[in-house]
Amino acid sequence: MLNQSMLDQIDTSTDQLQAEIDSAVSAIENIILGKTHQIRLAVCCLLARGHCLIEDLPGVGKTTLSQTIAHVFGLAFSRIQFTSDLLPADILGVSIFDPKNQVFNFHPGPIFAHFVLADEINRATPKTQSALLEAMEERQITVEGTTRKLKEPFFVIGTQNPLDQSGTFPLPESQLDRFMMKVKLGYPDADAERALLAGGNPRDRMHAITAIIDIDRFLEIQQKVDSVHCSPPLLHYVQDLIQATRDPGLFVYGISPRAGLAVVQASKAWALMNGRVHVEPGDVKAVFPSVSGHRLTPADQRSKSTEELIETLLDSVPIS
């Protein structure tokens, strides 16, 4: 049983951690203006060891957000520009023959980084997109029969343009399911856009940022996410939400058990970001739309959108 002194130490540690995360979020907000909720969702995904998909029109800050997050957390950054002629070897790496030593030497691809930006991922062919599957799920790649572990932490942000834009390929369900969250940035509001126009190029400010949280501390925070408590009633609530998505009258397919695990892990990260070591229903509601939205397709696409159906579901499923 925890005594009062131990509880006070936990509270102090949690408050300090929250302050560090808030400082990191504030640094990102100075570059990406007017998008506090989306930034916090992306950071939550990162702390929960998930991968994040950002979908929106070109020019709204998807790539800048990704690079800024890597800067703030001091992570080794690698950018892969996805195009229609990109090959899996361009991502994973390739073995090249060394005639002097008569051996093949493996030259690692850009996937070998802490933070990988898969920029405009849906402009590559499905074959090339699938090169990321093993890396995102198992934190390793297999090339020419040899399995190589990736660095820890390992995080992928994929950016994609809307599918009605030319030159895009839809991401297959197996690829979408590897992304813990999907976030949409959207246009900035009037005040944020005015500040953006007056402040000059945000990339110049981004490159001036120094790491707020170093990599060792970042790994500690990820471990603390695992220790956040999720009570049986909260797990029951998450399970009820999952079951509700499997109603054939609402969605074509419900979310998978893997998505359910993602909801729990993201809820823990959201709770920790808000200074708590236990999950509350509000944490689940905060992350559920971003975790489930890209995994669900309305059964009747002529009625409500996926977002509207999820909001209705969150309002209708009771909290145990």
C-alpha positions in Angstrom: 0.0 0.0 0.0 1.3 3.5 -0.9 1.9 5.9 2.0 1.3 9.6 1.8 5.0 10.3 1.1 5.1 8.0 -1.8 1.9 9.5 -3.2 3.4 13.0 -2.9 6.5 11.8 -4.8 4.3 10.4 -7.6 2.3 13.7 -7.8 5.5 15.7 -8.0 7.0 13.5 -10.7 3.8 13.6 -12.7 3.6 17.4 -12.4 7.2 17.8 -13.6 6.5 15.4 -16.5 3.4 17.3 -17.5 5.4 20.6 -17.4 8.0 19.1 -19.7 5.5 17.9 -22.2 3.6 21.3 -22.1 6.9 23.0 -22.8 7.5 20.8 -25.8 3.9 21.3 -27.1 4.3 25.1 -26.7 7.5 25.1 -28.7 5.7 23.2 -31.5 2.8 25.7 -31.3 5.1 28.6 -31.9 5.8 27.1 -35.4 2.4 25.5 -36.2 -0.1 28.2 -35.2 -3.6 27.6 -34.1 -3.5 23.8 -34.0 -3.2 23.0 -30.3 -5.5 20.0 -30.3 -3.9 18.4 -33.4 -0.4 18.9 -32.0 -1.3 17.3 -28.7 -2.8 14.4 -30.5 0.4 13.9 -32.6 2.5 14.1 -29.4 0.2 11.7 -27.6 0.6 9.2 -30.5 4.4 9.5 -30.3 4.4 8.9 -26.5 2.1 5.9 -26.9 4.6 4.3 -29.4 2.2 4.7 -32.3 2.5 6.0 -35.8 0.5 8.9 -37.0 -1.2 9.7 -40.4 -1.8 13.3 -41.3 -4.2 13.9 -44.1 -4.9 17.3 -45.6 -4.4 19.6 -48.6 -0.9 20.5 -49.6 0.5 23.6 -47.9 -1.3 23.5 -44.5 1.8 22.4 -42.5 1.9 18.6 -42.5 5.6 18.3 -43.2 6.6 21.3 -41.1 4.7 19.8 -38.1 6.5 16.5 -38.5 10.0 18.1 -38.7 9.2 20.3 -35.7 8.2 17.4 -33.5 11.4 15.6 -34.4 13.4 18.8 -33.5 11.7 19.3 -30.2 12.2 15.7 -29.0 15.8 15.5 -30.3 15.1 12.5 -32.6 17.2 11.4 -35.6 15.0 12.5 -38.5 14.7 11.0 -41.9 12.4 12.1 -44.7 11.2 9.8 -47.6 9.5 11.6 -50.4 7.0 9.1 -51.8 6.6 9.1 -55.6 5.1 6.7 -58.1 8.6 5.4 -59.1 9.9 4.9 -55.5 11.0 1.3 -54.9 11.0 -0.7 -51.6 14.8 -0.8 -51.7 14.8 3.0 -51.7 13.2 2.8 -48.2 14.7 -0.3 -46.7 18.2 -0.3 -48.1 20.2 -2.6 -50.4 23.3 -4.8 -50.5 26.1 -3.7 -52.8 28.9 -5.9 -53.8 32.4 -4.8 -52.6 34.8 -6.1 -55.3 37.9 -5.5 -53.0 36.7 -7.8 -50.2 34.4 -10.0 -52.4 31.4 -9.5 -50.1 28.0 -7.8 -50.2 27.7 -4.9 -47.8 24.3 -3.7 -46.6 23.6 0.0 -47.0 20.7 0.9 -44.8 17.9 3.0 -46.2 16.2 6.0 -44.6 13.9 3.8 -42.6 16.8 3.5 -40.1 16.0 6.6 -38.1 14.1 7.4 -34.9 11.6 9.5 -36.7 10.6 8.8 -40.3 8.5 11.1 -42.3 6.8 9.2 -45.1 5.9 12.3 -47.1 2.9 12.1 -49.4 2.8 8.3 -48.7 -0.3 7.8 -51.0 1.6 8.9 -54.1 3.6 5.7 -54.1 2.3 2.4 -55.5 0.8 -0.2 -53.1 3.9 -2.4 -53.5 6.1 0.4 -52.2 3.7 1.3 -49.4 3.8 -2.3 -48.2 7.5 -2.0 -47.6 6.6 -0.1 -44.4 4.4 -2.8 -42.9 6.9 -4.9 -41.1 8.8 -1.9 -39.9 5.8 -0.2 -38.4 4.4 -3.3 -36.7 7.5 -5.2 -35.5 10.2 -2.4 -35.5 12.4 -4.5 -37.8 12.9 -5.1 -41.5 13.8 -8.2 -43.4 15.9 -7.7 -46.5 17.4 -10.6 -48.5 16.6 -13.1 -45.8 18.3 -11.1 -43.0 16.2 -9.4 -40.3 17.6 -6.1 -38.9 16.2 -4.3 -35.8 15.3 -0.7 -36.1 16.4 2.0 -33.6 14.3 2.8 -30.5 12.3 4.9 -30.4 10.9 4.4 -33.8 8.0 6.5 -35.1 6.5 7.1 -38.5 4.5 10.1 -39.5 2.8 9.5 -42.9 1.4 12.5 -44.7 -1.1 12.1 -47.5 -3.2 14.3 -49.8 -6.9 13.8 -50.2 -7.7 10.9 -52.6 -9.5 13.2 -55.0 -6.2 14.8 -55.9 -4.4 13.6 -58.9 -1.6 11.0 -58.7 -2.7 9.3 -55.5 -3.2 5.7 -54.5 -5.5 4.7 -51.7 -3.7 3.2 -48.7 -4.8 -0.5 -48.2 -6.6 -1.4 -45.0 -3.5 -3.3 -43.7 -1.4 -0.1 -44.0 -4.0 2.2 -42.5 -4.3 -0.2 -39.5 -0.6 0.3 -38.8 -1.2 4.0 -38.0 -2.4 4.4 -34.4 -4.0 7.8 -35.2 -5.1 9.9 -38.2 -5.1 13.7 -37.7 -6.4 16.4 -40.0 -4.9 19.9 -39.7 -7.3 21.9 -41.8 -6.9 25.6 -42.6 -5.8 27.9 -39.7 -8.4 30.3 -38.3 -8.2 34.0 -39.2 -6.1 35.0 -36.2 -3.6 32.2 -36.6 -3.3 32.8 -40.4 -2.7 36.5 -39.8 0.1 35.7 -37.3 1.5 33.2 -39.8 1.6 35.8 -42.6 3.2 38.4 -40.3 5.8 36.0 -38.8 7.6 35.0 -42.0 8.7 31.5 -43.0 7.9 29.0 -40.2 10.7 26.7 -41.4 13.3 29.3 -40.5 12.0 29.4 -36.9 11.8 25.6 -36.8 15.5 25.2 -37.6 16.3 27.5 -34.6 14.6 25.2 -32.2 16.7 23.2 -29.7 15.5 19.9 -28.2 13.2 20.4 -25.2 13.2 16.8 -24.2 16.3 14.6 -25.0 16.0 11.1 -26.2 16.8 9.4 -22.8 14.1 11.4 -21.1 11.7 10.7 -24.0 12.2 6.9 -23.6 11.5 7.3 -19.8 8.2 9.1 -20.6 7.2 6.3 -23.0 7.8 3.8 -20.2 5.7 5.9 -17.8 2.8 5.7 -20.3 2.8 1.9 -19.8 2.4 2.3 -16.1 -0.7 4.5 -16.2 -3.6 2.7 -14.6 -6.7 1.8 -16.7 -9.4 0.5 -14.3 -11.7 -2.5 -15.2 -14.7 -0.2 -15.7 -12.7 1.9 -18.2 -11.7 -1.2 -20.1 -15.3 -2.2 -20.1 -16.2 1.2 -21.6 -13.6 0.8 -24.3 -14.9 -2.6 -25.1 -18.4 -1.3 -25.4 -17.2 1.4 -27.8 -15.4 -1.3 -29.9 -18.6 -3.4 -30.0 -20.7 -0.4 -31.0 -18.5 0.1 -34.1 -19.3 -3.5 -35.2 -22.9 -2.7 -35.7 -23.5 -3.4 -39.4 -26.0 -0.7 -39.5 -23.4 1.9 -38.8 -20.1 0.8 -40.3 -19.0 -1.7 -43.0 -16.6 -3.3 -40.5 -15.9 -2.5 -36.9 -12.5 -1.8 -35.4 -10.1 -4.6 -34.7 -8.6 -5.8 -31.4 -5.4 -4.1 -32.4 -7.3 -0.8 -32.7 -8.8 -1.5 -29.2 -5.3 -1.8 -27.8 -4.4 1.5 -29.5 -7.3 3.2 -27.9 -6.2 2.1 -24.5 -2.5 3.0 -25.0 -3.4 6.4 -26.5 -5.8 7.1 -23.6 -2.9 6.3 -21.1 -0.7 8.8 -23.0 -3.4 11.4 -23.0 -3.9 11.0 -19.2 -0.2 11.3 -18.6 0.0 14.5 -20.7 -2.7 15.9 -18.5 -0.9 15.2 -15.2 -2.7 12.0 -14.2 -1.5 8.4 -13.7 -5.0 6.9 -14.2 -7.3 7.0 -17.3 -10.6 8.8 -17.1 -13.5 8.6 -19.6 -12.6 12.0 -21.0 -9.2 10.6 -22.1 -10.9 7.8 -24.1 -13.3 10.3 -25.7 -10.4 12.6 -26.6 -8.4 10.0 -28.5 -11.1 7.7 -29.8 -12.1 9.7 -33.0 -8.5 9.9 -34.1 -7.8 6.2 -33.4 -10.9 4.8 -35.0 -11.8 7.3 -37.8 -9.5 6.0 -40.5 -10.4 2.4 -39.7 -14.2 2.9 -40.2 -16.4 3.3 -43.3 -20.0 4.2 -42.9 -22.5 1.5 -44.0 -24.6 4.1 -45.7 -22.3 6.8 -47.1 -25.2 8.9 -48.2 -26.2 9.7 -44.6 -23.8 10.8 -41.9 -20.0 11.0 -42.3 -17.6 8.8 -40.3 -16.9 11.7 -37.9 -20.6 12.3 -37.2 -21.2 8.7 -36.6 -18.3 8.4 -34.1 -19.6 11.5 -32.3 -23.1 9.9 -32.1 -21.5 6.7 -30.8 -19.5 8.5 -28.1 -22.7 10.3 -27.0 -24.8 7.1 -26.9 -22.5 4.5 -25.3 -22.9 4.7 -21.5 -19.9 4.9 -19.2 -20.0 2.0 -16.8 
